[in-house]
Amino acid sequence: MARLIPFRAIRPSGERAAEIAALPYDVYSRSEAAEEVAKNPESFLAIDRAETGFGPETDPYAPEVYERAGRLLWQWVDQGRFQKDDEPCFYLYELTMDGRTQTGIVGLAAADDYKSGVIKKHENTRADKEEDRVRHVDACRAQTGPIFLAYRRDPRLDGLIKESKKEAPLYDFVSEDGVRHRVFAVCDGARIARIEEIFAGMDRLYIADGHHRAASAVRVCENRRQKEPERAGDRDYDYILSVLFPGEELRILDYNRVVTDLAGQSTESFLEEVKRRFDITEVSRDILRPRARGEFCMYLKETWYRCLIREKDRSDDPVKGLDVSLLQDLLLEPVLKIKDPRTDARIDFVGGIRGPEELERRCREGCEAAFAMYPTSIEELFAVADSGKLMPPKSTWFEPKLRSGLFIHEIG
C-alpha cells in the first residue's frame, strides 16, 4: 500500500515565490537556461542548472557545477530567501491554466514503494540523466524538484482538499506563461492523519512526469543506506519529494516528432511509402492537428497531410496500440531507419505546448519532416503502467508544468 507522509518544507520566504519558482530543469536547452537566469537571477534555475553560473566552455557535468548548486542553495537559505517550516505538513499545489484547475497534494512518497512497484512507471530512464540528478541531489543535500505523480480519484481526498483550500494561501501568483499558482499548507493533525490513511489504502500510484528525478532519488537512498543499513526506512533520504494529482484533472498534450532526413529517399518516394502504409489526404494549413486517436498529421515540403492508421494495423496491446508506437513501428523504423528513438540523433521531439508552428519552423531550419500526434490519454498511461510495460520515449507532455523551488526536501 502507498505511503505518503508530511514534511517540513524549505520554501520561499514572504513574497519571493513568484520570482524564485522556475520551470523544471529539463525543459530548457543550455542556452535557454542561461538566458532565463540572466533575465531573472532569482530564478531557481540558477540552482537547478548551475552551469548557468559559468561560461559556455564549462562542462555542465563538471564537479564545480554541482558544488555551485549546493553552495548557492544553502547560501539562499542563510540569506533568508527560503524558510523551513517548524512542523511537518502536507501542502496543496493548485495550478490554473486556460480556465482548467488541478490540485495536487505535496508530500513525501516512500522510495521503497518505487522499488516494490506500488509507484508505477511508464518510461525508461537514461543512465547519464540519472547520474546528473544523483550528483545534484548529493551536492545540494536536498531534493529540489518534485516528482509528478497521479492517482485514481478518491472523493474523500476531494473533500479534504476543498476544505483546506478555504484557508488563506501561502502563495498566490501568476507566472509569465499565464499559469496561476496557489499553495496552501495542511498542518492540522486530523487532516494529515486522514490523508495518510487514504493513501495507505491505495495499491498503486503512477509517475506522470519526473522518471529521472524519481530514479535518482531512489539511487541516492540506496547509496546512503549502504552506509547506514541499520537506519533503513526512517531517514529523510528514504522518501521522495512528490506532488500527487487525481488523474482526471490532468492535461496531456501531444508530443511531436521531427526528423532531420528521409534516409536517402527523395520526397516523392518517401511520400509514396507513406501512402502505402496509411490513408492520407492533403489538408489546408488551418487543420494542423489530428482530430482523434488513430491519426496523425505530417508536414512535408511545406504541405500538411492527415494520415489515418488502418484498422488492420491497430492493436489492443496497451503499448503497441499507442499512436506513437504505431508511427514508430509502421513508418519511422521500417522507412526512415530510426530503430531506437531514444538514441538516434536523426529524430527530435517537440512538446505540444509549442504548437504546430514550431514543427513548421523546425522544417524550415533543417528538418525534412514533422509528425503532429494526437495526445496520449491518462487512461492509456494507467493501462501501460498497470501492465508493467513501458511507453516509447516522449509519449506524454503534461501541462501546466510544476515549478521547482516552491518545495525543497532536505535529506541531510
C-alpha positions in Angstrom: 0.0 0.0 0.0 1.1 3.5 -0.7 2.9 5.5 2.0 2.8 9.3 1.9 4.0 11.4 4.8 4.1 15.2 5.6 7.4 17.0 5.9 9.0 20.3 6.9 9.3 22.1 3.6 12.1 24.5 2.8 10.2 27.1 0.7 10.4 30.7 -0.5 10.1 33.4 2.2 7.4 36.0 2.0 6.7 37.3 -1.5 9.6 35.7 -3.1 7.8 32.7 -4.6 6.9 34.3 -7.9 10.5 35.2 -8.7 12.1 32.0 -7.4 9.7 29.5 -8.9 11.1 28.0 -12.2 10.0 25.6 -14.8 11.7 22.1 -14.5 15.4 22.0 -15.3 14.9 19.6 -18.2 12.6 21.7 -20.4 15.4 24.2 -21.2 18.3 23.9 -23.5 21.6 25.1 -22.1 21.3 28.4 -24.0 17.7 28.9 -22.9 18.6 28.2 -19.3 21.4 30.8 -19.4 19.1 33.4 -20.9 16.4 32.8 -18.3 18.9 33.2 -15.4 20.4 36.3 -17.0 16.9 37.8 -17.2 16.0 36.7 -13.6 19.0 35.9 -11.3 16.5 35.0 -8.6 15.1 32.1 -10.6 15.6 28.7 -9.0 17.1 27.6 -12.4 20.3 29.2 -11.1 20.5 26.2 -8.8 18.8 23.5 -10.9 21.0 24.4 -13.8 24.1 25.7 -12.0 26.2 25.6 -15.2 24.4 29.0 -15.9 26.9 30.5 -13.5 29.8 29.6 -15.8 30.7 30.3 -19.4 29.6 28.0 -22.3 33.1 26.4 -22.3 32.4 24.7 -18.9 31.3 21.1 -18.9 27.8 21.1 -17.4 28.6 17.9 -15.6 31.9 19.2 -14.1 32.3 18.8 -10.3 32.4 22.6 -9.8 28.9 22.9 -11.3 27.4 20.6 -8.7 29.4 22.3 -6.0 28.0 25.6 -7.1 24.4 24.3 -6.9 24.8 23.1 -3.3 26.6 26.2 -2.2 24.0 28.5 -3.8 21.1 26.7 -2.3 22.3 27.0 1.3 23.5 30.5 0.7 20.0 31.5 -0.3 18.6 29.8 2.8 21.1 31.6 5.0 20.2 34.9 3.3 16.5 34.4 4.2 15.2 33.8 0.7 13.9 30.4 1.9 12.4 29.4 5.2 11.9 25.9 6.8 8.6 25.2 8.4 8.5 24.3 12.1 6.2 21.3 11.8 5.7 18.6 9.2 2.8 19.5 6.9 1.2 18.4 3.7 0.8 21.2 1.1 -1.7 21.7 -1.7 -0.4 23.0 -5.0 -3.1 24.4 -7.3 -2.3 25.3 -10.9 -4.8 27.0 -13.2 -4.2 27.2 -17.0 -6.6 28.2 -19.7 -9.5 28.0 -17.3 -8.7 24.5 -16.0 -7.6 23.8 -12.4 -5.7 20.9 -11.0 -4.7 20.5 -7.4 -2.0 18.2 -6.1 -1.0 17.1 -2.6 2.6 17.7 -1.8 4.3 15.2 0.5 7.0 12.5 0.7 6.4 9.2 -1.1 8.4 6.2 0.1 11.4 5.1 -2.0 10.5 1.5 -1.1 7.2 2.0 -2.9 9.1 2.8 -6.1 11.2 -0.3 -5.7 8.3 -2.6 -4.9 6.2 -1.3 -7.8 3.5 0.5 -5.8 4.7 3.6 -7.6 4.4 2.6 -11.3 6.5 4.0 -14.1 5.8 4.0 -17.8 9.1 5.2 -19.3 12.7 4.0 -19.3 15.4 6.3 -17.9 18.8 7.2 -19.3 21.8 6.4 -17.1 23.5 9.8 -17.9 20.4 11.8 -16.9 20.0 9.7 -13.7 23.6 10.3 -12.8 23.3 14.1 -13.3 20.4 14.3 -10.8 22.1 11.9 -8.3 25.1 14.3 -8.2 22.8 17.3 -8.0 20.9 15.9 -5.0 24.0 14.8 -3.2 25.6 18.2 -3.7 22.5 20.1 -2.5 21.8 17.6 0.3 18.2 18.1 -0.8 15.6 17.1 -3.4 14.8 20.3 -5.3 12.3 19.2 -7.9 9.2 17.2 -7.1 8.1 14.0 -8.8 4.7 14.5 -10.6 2.5 11.5 -9.5 -1.1 10.7 -10.4 -3.7 8.6 -8.5 -7.2 7.4 -9.3 -9.6 10.0 -7.9 -10.9 9.5 -4.4 -13.9 11.6 -3.3 -12.6 11.6 0.3 -9.5 13.4 -0.8 -11.6 15.8 -2.9 -13.4 16.8 0.3 -10.2 17.3 2.3 -8.7 19.4 -0.5 -11.8 21.5 -0.8 -11.9 22.2 2.9 -8.2 23.0 3.1 -8.4 25.5 0.2 -10.9 27.6 2.2 -7.9 28.9 4.2 -5.6 31.6 3.1 -2.9 30.5 0.6 0.8 30.7 1.4 1.4 31.9 -2.2 -0.8 33.2 -5.0 0.8 34.4 -8.2 0.6 34.2 -12.0 3.8 33.1 -13.8 5.0 34.6 -17.1 3.2 32.0 -19.1 -0.2 32.9 -17.6 -0.5 30.0 -15.2 -1.8 30.8 -11.8 -0.1 29.1 -8.8 -1.6 28.8 -5.4 -0.1 26.9 -2.4 -1.9 26.0 0.8 -0.5 24.4 4.0 -2.3 21.4 5.6 -0.9 21.3 9.1 -4.0 20.1 11.1 -3.2 16.8 12.7 -6.5 15.2 12.0 -6.4 16.1 8.3 -2.8 14.9 8.0 -3.8 11.6 9.5 -6.7 11.2 7.2 -4.6 11.9 4.1 -2.1 9.4 5.2 -4.8 6.8 5.8 -6.5 7.3 2.4 -3.2 6.9 0.5 -2.4 3.8 2.7 -5.5 2.3 1.1 -4.2 2.7 -2.5 -2.2 -0.1 -4.0 -0.8 2.0 -6.8 0.4 5.5 -7.7 1.6 6.5 -11.2 4.6 8.6 -12.3 3.2 11.1 -14.7 6.4 13.1 -15.2 9.8 13.0 -13.5 11.1 9.5 -14.1 14.7 10.6 -13.9 14.1 12.5 -10.7 12.4 9.5 -9.1 15.1 7.0 -10.2 17.9 9.3 -9.0 16.2 9.9 -5.6 16.0 6.1 -5.1 19.6 5.7 -6.1 20.7 8.3 -3.5 18.6 6.4 -1.0 20.3 3.1 -1.8 23.7 4.6 -1.7 23.2 6.1 1.7 21.5 3.0 3.1 24.7 1.1 2.4 26.5 3.4 4.8 23.7 3.2 7.5 22.0 -0.2 7.0 20.5 -0.2 10.5 18.6 3.0 9.8 16.9 2.0 6.5 13.3 3.2 6.3 13.4 6.0 8.8 15.7 8.7 7.3 14.8 11.7 5.2 16.5 10.1 2.2 14.1 7.2 2.3 11.4 9.4 0.9 10.9 11.2 -2.4 9.5 14.8 -2.8 6.2 14.3 -4.7 3.1 16.1 -5.9 0.1 13.8 -6.3 -2.8 14.7 -8.6 -6.1 12.9 -9.4 -5.6 11.6 -12.9 -8.9 13.0 -14.1 -7.7 16.6 -13.6 -4.5 16.2 -15.6 -4.0 17.6 -19.1 -1.7 15.7 -21.5 -0.7 17.5 -24.7 0.8 15.9 -27.9 4.5 15.1 -28.0 5.5 15.5 -31.7 8.4 14.3 -33.8 10.7 15.9 -36.3 13.3 14.1 -38.4 16.4 15.5 -40.0 16.4 13.4 -43.2 14.5 10.9 -45.2 17.1 8.1 -45.0 18.3 8.8 -48.5 14.9 8.8 -50.2 13.5 11.6 -52.4 10.4 13.4 -51.1 8.3 11.7 -53.8 9.5 8.2 -52.9 9.0 8.8 -49.2 5.5 10.1 -49.8 4.7 7.0 -51.8 5.8 4.9 -48.9 3.6 6.8 -46.5 0.6 6.3 -48.9 1.3 2.6 -48.9 1.0 2.4 -45.1 -1.6 4.9 -44.3 -4.7 6.6 -45.7 -3.6 10.1 -46.3 -5.1 13.3 -47.6 -3.6 16.8 -48.1 -5.2 19.3 -45.8 -5.3 23.1 -45.6 -2.9 24.9 -43.2 -5.7 25.7 -40.7 -6.0 22.0 -40.0 -2.7 21.1 -38.4 -3.6 18.8 -35.6 -5.1 15.3 -35.6 -8.7 15.1 -34.5 -8.8 11.7 -32.8 -6.8 8.7 -31.7 -5.6 6.7 -34.7 -4.4 9.5 -36.9 -1.5 12.0 -37.1 -0.6 14.9 -39.3 2.6 15.1 -41.3 4.4 18.2 -42.5 6.5 17.6 -45.6 7.9 20.2 -48.1 5.5 23.0 -46.8 2.5 20.8 -47.1 0.3 19.2 -44.4 -1.2 15.8 -44.7 -3.7 13.9 -42.5 -2.6 10.3 -42.0 -5.1 7.6 -40.8 -3.8 4.4 -39.2 -5.6 1.5 -40.9 -7.8 -0.8 -38.8 -5.7 -3.9 -39.6 -2.6 -2.2 -38.1 -4.2 -1.3 -34.8 -3.7 -3.3 -31.6 -5.3 -3.9 -28.3 -2.0 -4.1 -26.6 -1.6 -1.1 -24.3 1.9 -0.3 -25.7 1.7 -1.5 -29.3 -1.7 0.2 -29.7 -0.4 3.7 -28.9 -0.3 6.1 -31.8 3.3 6.9 -31.0 4.1 3.1 -31.2 2.3 2.7 -34.4 4.1 5.6 -36.0 7.4 4.1 -34.9 6.6 0.6 -36.0 4.9 1.4 -39.3 7.0 4.3 -40.5 9.9 5.6 -38.5 11.7 2.3 -38.2 11.0 0.5 -41.5 11.1 3.5 -43.8 13.3 6.1 -42.0 15.5 3.5 -40.3 15.1 5.0 -36.9 15.5 1.9 -34.7 15.9 3.5 -31.3 14.3 6.9 -31.0 16.0 7.3 -27.5 19.4 7.4 -29.0 19.1 8.2 -32.8 20.3 11.8 -33.4 18.2 12.0 -36.5 14.9 12.4 -34.6 13.9 15.0 -32.1 10.8 15.7 -30.0 8.7 18.8 -29.7 6.2 19.4 -26.9 2.7 20.2 -27.9 2.7 23.5 -25.9 4.9 24.9 -28.7 2.2 24.4 -31.3 2.4 23.1 -34.9 4.1 26.4 -35.9 7.2 25.1 -34.1 7.1 22.0 -36.3 7.0 24.2 -39.4 9.9 26.3 -38.1 12.0 23.2 -37.4 11.4 22.1 -41.0 12.4 25.5 -42.3 15.6 25.3 -40.3 16.9 21.9 -41.3 14.4 19.1 -40.6 12.9 17.2 -43.5 9.5 16.1 -42.0 7.4 16.6 -38.9 4.7 14.5 -37.3 2.0 16.0 -35.1 0.5 13.4 -32.8 -2.8 13.0 -31.0 -2.2 13.3 -27.2 -1.9 10.1 -25.2 -4.7 9.9 -22.6 -4.2 9.4 -18.9 -6.1 6.1 -19.1 -3.7 4.9 -21.7 -0.8 5.8 -19.4 -2.5 4.0 -16.5 -3.1 0.9 -18.7 0.6 0.8 -19.8 1.8 1.2 -16.2 -0.7 -1.4 -14.8 0.5 -3.9 -17.4 4.1 -3.5 -16.2 5.2 -2.3 -19.7 6.9 0.9 -20.9 5.8 3.5 -23.4 8.1 4.7 -26.2 10.1 7.7 -25.2 8.5 11.1 -25.3 4.9 9.8 -25.3 3.4 12.4 -22.9 3.7 16.1 -22.4 1.9 17.4 -19.3 0.8 21.0 -19.0 1.0 23.0 -16.9 4.4 22.1 -15.6 5.2 22.0 -11.9 7.5 24.8 -10.7 10.8 23.9 -9.0 11.9 25.9 -5.9 8.5 26.1 -4.2 9.1 23.0 -2.1 12.5 21.6 -1.1 13.1 18.4 0.8 16.3 18.4 2.9 17.9 14.9 3.1 20.8 15.8 5.3 
